[in-house]
Amino acid sequence: MVGSEAQERPTGLPGGRQHRRRLLRELVAGRAVTSQTELVALLAAGGVEATQATVSRDLEDLGIVKVRGADGRSAYALPEPGGLAQILRQFVLTIEASGNLAVVRTPPGVAAAVASAIDGADLPDVLATVQGDDTLLVVAREGVSGRAVAHRLRQLKERTA
C-alpha cells in the first residue's frame, strides 16, 4: 500500500486496517511468530499486503509484544486479559487529575505502551488517551471527572495480582 493510513482501503474489506489487525491477532494467537518480517510474509500469504512499518505500528497499537517462552525463544504474544493492572504497576510513576483529565507519568519511552494498554482495556469512563514520551493524558467521557478516572487507574494499579 502506498500513502498514509487515511488512504487505506475501508477497514472491513480484505487488506483494510481492521482485517489486517484481525489477521495479525489470529496469526500471533495461532503460532509462534518470531519476527515482523515473518508477520509481513504471513499476512501476504493471507492476501494482505503490509509493510514492516505498518506491522510495527499495528503491533504497538494492539499491545502485542515479544515474550520469552519456557523454551527460551522469543515470540509475539497477545496482551493478557487483566494486563492493564500489571502494566500500571510496572510502569506508572504517578497518577493525578485535572478537570476531565487523568495525568499519568511514566519513565521515558514508556507512555505509549501504557496508553495502548489503557485503550485496549476499554474502560467505560475513558474516551481516549494522548501520550508523549513520559506522560499521557487520559480523557474522561462527558459527565465523568478526571479525578474519577485517576481514582479508577490508581485502584487498578494497587490491585494485587
N, C-alpha and C positions, 0 to 999 in steps of 0.2 A: 504494500500500500504506500502511496505517496501522499505527503502532506500531513496536516495536523489531525488530532483526534476529532476535531469538528468536521473533517471531511470524510470520516469513516462511513461505511455503509450503515443503514439503520440497524439498531442494536439487536433486534430479534432475528435478523437474517444470517444465514451461514457466512462467516467471515466478519460479522459485526462484533462490536465490543462485548455485548452480553454473551453471545455464542462463544466467542474466543475464551472469555473468562470461565464460562461453564465447562468448556472442554479442558481448560487448564486445571480446574479443580478436579475433574474426573481423572485426568492423567496422573496428577500427583497422588490422588487417593488410591489409584489402582496399581501403581507400580513404583519402584524405586528409581526416581529420576534424579540424576546427579549433577546436571548442568543446564544452563539456559540454552546452550547450543542444542542439547538433546531435546529440550522442550520445543524449540523452534522447528526441529525436524519432525517431531511427533505431531505438532499442530499442522504442519504442511501435509503429512500423511493423512490427517483427518480433513483435509480440504481447506485449511485456514492458513493463509499467508500472514506472517507477522515477523517483524524484525526483532533482533535481540533486545534493542532498546525498549520496544513496546512490551515484550515479555517481562523485562526487568521492572518496568513501571507497573504492569499488571500484578506481578508477584508482590510488590510492595503494597499496592492498594488492597490486595486480597489478604494480606497478613501471612502469606506463605513464606516460610523461612527454611533454611537448611538446618537440619538437626543431625547429630551423630547417633547412629543406631547402635544397638548392642554389639554388632559385629565390628564397630569402629569406623564404618564407612558413613560418609555424609550423603544425605538425600533430602529433597524438598519434602515438607510436611505441611498439611493444612493446620490452621490455628485450632487449638483445642477449645471446646466449649468451656466457658468459665475462665478462659485465658486472660481476660481483662484484669482480674484481680491480681494475677501473678505479674503481669506487665506493670501495673501501677505500683505494686510493692517493689519490684526490681528497679524501676527507672524513674519514678516520680519523687522529686525532692520536696516540693511544696504545692499546695492547692489553696488558692484564695479566690474570693469573689469580688466582683464589681458590676453593679447593675444587673444586666441579663447575661453576664459572662462569668465563667469559671476560668481562672488563670492558672495554668499548670506549668510548673518549671521542672526541667529535666537536665541531666548532664548534656553538654554539647553533642549534637549529632543524633539525638535520640527522640526528639519531639515528633518526627514523622511516624516512627513506629508506634508511639503512644497514641497519636491521633488516629492512626489506622485501626488500632485495637478498639478505641472508643467508638469510631464509626461502625466497625464491624459488630459491635455489641448491640446495636440498635436500641439504645436506651430510650425509653419513651419521652423523656423530658429534654433530650438533646436534639437540636435542629441540625447542627453542623460543627465541624472543627476547622480551625485555621492555624497552621503551625509555621514556626520559623525553625531555627537551628536548635534552640534550647528552651523554647517557650511555646505553648499552644493556648489558644483561646477556644473554649468550649461554649458555643452559643446555645442558650436556653430557648426552648419553644415559647411562643406567645403565652403569657399568663404564668410562666414559671420563672422564678428568680435565679440569678447566678448563684446565690447563696444556697438554694436548694440543690442545684446541680453539684456544686462544690461539696456539699454535705454528703450527697449520694456517692460521689467519687471517693471521698475520704472513707466512707463506710466500706466500700468495695476493697479499698487498699488495706484497711485494717482487718478485714475478714481473714480468719485463719483458713488454711487450705484443708 
